[in-house]
Amino acid sequence: MDIKEILAPSDVLVGIRTSNKTRLLEDLCRRAASILKIDAEKVTADILKREELGSTGMGSGVAIPHARLADVKKPFGLFARLKSAIEFDAIDYQPVDLVFLLLLPTAPAGEQLNVLALVARTLRDADTARNARHAADPSGLYAAVAQSQK
């Protein structure tokens, strides 16, 4: 699988301003639900429920909030770079500025773990993260993650 299969250039955001983790997740969930034409409250509830189990902040300023939803037919990503890093309860206690919201179908868990691993591997790469942080606009941010697959 390629990251381009779960992330479209139009689903990349740069310079997002937010006051906190919950507000950010609510905003991203509303946007994703609108794109997928599914219930925003359900998406938000499932993402926040997953976050209560443990932070999806994986360290190095990156978070991958994710949830499995019956209304999602194929993996969907929404990638945002924040204007300023925020507290996210990440495993390394560092603030987060790169957030990849991942919505997955309720299909077999193995397939979902592969998609989550792909996103994590991509964003854990130091060159990819650096390029993402220096991208001037959404197309540059998309290119940073899409080109990392080559």
N, C-alpha and C positions, 0 to 999 in steps of 0.2 A: 504494500500500500504506500501511496505517496501523499504527502501533506496536502497537495493540490486537490486531492479527492475529498478532503473534508473542510478546506478553507478556500473561499473565493476571494478575489481581489477586492470585491465590494464589501467584504466582511472584516475589514481591517480598519482600525481606528487609531489616530495619533493625537496626542495632546489632551487626553481625557482628564478633566478636572473632577475631583471627587473629595468629599470630606472624610469618608471612612469606607471600610471594607463592605459593610452591609449595603450602604447606598450604592457603591460600585456594582456589587453583584445584582442588586435589584435593577439597576439601569441596564446592565448587560443582558440580563434575562429578558427584560421587556423588549429590547432590540431584537434578540434572537427569536423570541416568540413571534414577533411581528413578521420577521423574515420567513419563518417556517409556518406562519398562520396557525399557531397553536395557542393554548391558554397560558398567558403570561404569569398568572398567579400560580398555576401548577408548576411551571418551570422554576419560578423563584422559590417556591416552597421546597421543591426537591433539591435544588442547589444549596439552599440554606440548611436543609436537613443533613445533607452530605457533609457540609462544612462543620456542623455540630459534632460529627463523629471524629473530626480531627482536621486541622488546617490543610488545605491543598497547596499551601505555600511550600514549594519544594526546595527553597534556598536560592541564593545568588540573585535575589530580586525577581524571581519567577514564581507564578502561581498558575495552577491548572484546575480551576473549579470544574467539577464534572458531575453528571447525573445520567442515569438511565431512565428513559421515558417511553411509555407505550405509544405516544403520538409521534415519536421520531422514527422515521423509516430508514434513515442512513445516518452515519456519523456526521455531525455538523460542528464547525468551529467558528468562533468569533474571537479575533485577536486584537488586543488593545495595548497601547503604550500610554502610560499615564504621564501627565504633565509633571507631577511630583510623586515620588514614591510614598506609599502609605503603609501603615502597620497592618500586617496580615496574619500574625501569629505563625509565621513561617518557621520551619524546623531549625533554621540558623539564626532566628530572632532578628533578621534583617528586613527592612521595609521592601515592598514589592512595587515594581514599576512595569513589569511585563505580565499580562494576564491573558491566558488562553482559555476561554470558556468552551467547554466541550460537552455537547449533548449527544447521547448515544441511544440507539434503539435497545429494547430489552431482549434482544437476541442472545444467543449463548455467550456467557461471560468471557470465554477465551478470546473471542473476536474483539470484544470491547477492551480487554486488557492490552491486546496488540495495538489498538488505536491509541490508547492512553500512553503506552510505552513509546510509540512513534513520536508523539508530541513532546513527551518528556526528553527523549534523546535529542530531538531537534533543538529544543530550547536550552538544554544543558550544555550544548556545544558553545564554548567560549567565543569563537569567531561569530557564530550566528547571533548570540546575545549582544555582542558588541555592535555588529552591523545593525541589528534591530534598534538598539538605543541611539544610533547615529543617523538613522534613516530620516530624510527631510520631510517625507510625506507618506500617506498610506501606500502608494505604489512601491516606494522604497522599502517600507516595512514588510510588505508582502514578498517582495523580491528577496529580502534577507532570509526569510524562512523557507520560501519555495526553492531558492537556489541551494540551500544547504543540503537538499536531497540528492544533488548531482555527484 
